[in-house]
Amino acid sequence: MNAKEGIEQIIQPALNQILGTTAANLIISRAFIKLVTVKGDEKTKFQAAVDLVCQDALIKKAIGEARSNQFKQNWNSKF
């Protein structure tokens, strides 16, 4: 699995459920941009995208900081 597939298969379904499709797509678009700006292997790129998603204000407002950190650990462990 590459980083793009990781975002699509691991992160996007959770964001769709938490925020709805429109808001999730906005954040996912930012995550895809992050992939092309980060240098490194696929795991490094995926982790950078996860960091971006978990630090997003919409996510923190919807689920809180502690749960955001749980998602971060969970998503990184699945890649």
N, C-alpha and C positions, 0 to 999 in steps of 0.2 A: 504494500500500500504506500502510495506517495502522500505528501502533505495535503495536496488538494483533495484527494480521495478521503483522507482522514477527516478533513473539515466537513465534507459532504456526508460521510457515513456516521461520524461520531458526534460532531458538534451541532450541525444543522438540525437534526431531528429534535434534540433537546431544546434548542432555541425556538423552534417552531411551536413547541408545546408550551414553553414558558411565556413567550412574547407575542406569538402569532406570526404569521408568515411575513407580513410587511416589515415589521420591525426586525425580525430575524434576518431577512434578506439584506437589510441595510448593514447590519453587523457582519454578516457573512461576506458581503462585498469588501468591507474594510479588511477582513481577515485574508481574503484572496490577494488584496493589494500588498498586505504585509508579507505574503509568501515571496513575491517578486523583489521585495526590497531587502530581505534578509539573506545574508550569505551563510552558507553552511550546508550540511546534509539535510535530508528530509525530516529527520527527527528535530533538528534545531529549528527548521522553518515551522514545523507543526507547533512546537512549544512556544515560539514567538507569536503565532496566531492565537493559541490558547490564552497566552498572557494578555493579548490585546482584547480578546472577547471577555475575559474574566474581569478586566479593569474597566469595561465599558459602564458608563453611568446608568444606562437602561437596565443592564443586568443587575448591577448592585441595588438599584431601586426595587427591582422586581423580586429578587431572592435574598438580598443582603450579602454582606461581606463574607461571613462565615460559610454560607452555602456556596457562594462563588468560589471560595478556596477549595471546597470539597469537589465541585465540578472540575476545577483545574487539576487536582490530583487524579481524579477518576479518568478524565480524558487523556491525560498524559500517560497513564498506565495502560490504556487501551491501544496506544499507537505502537 
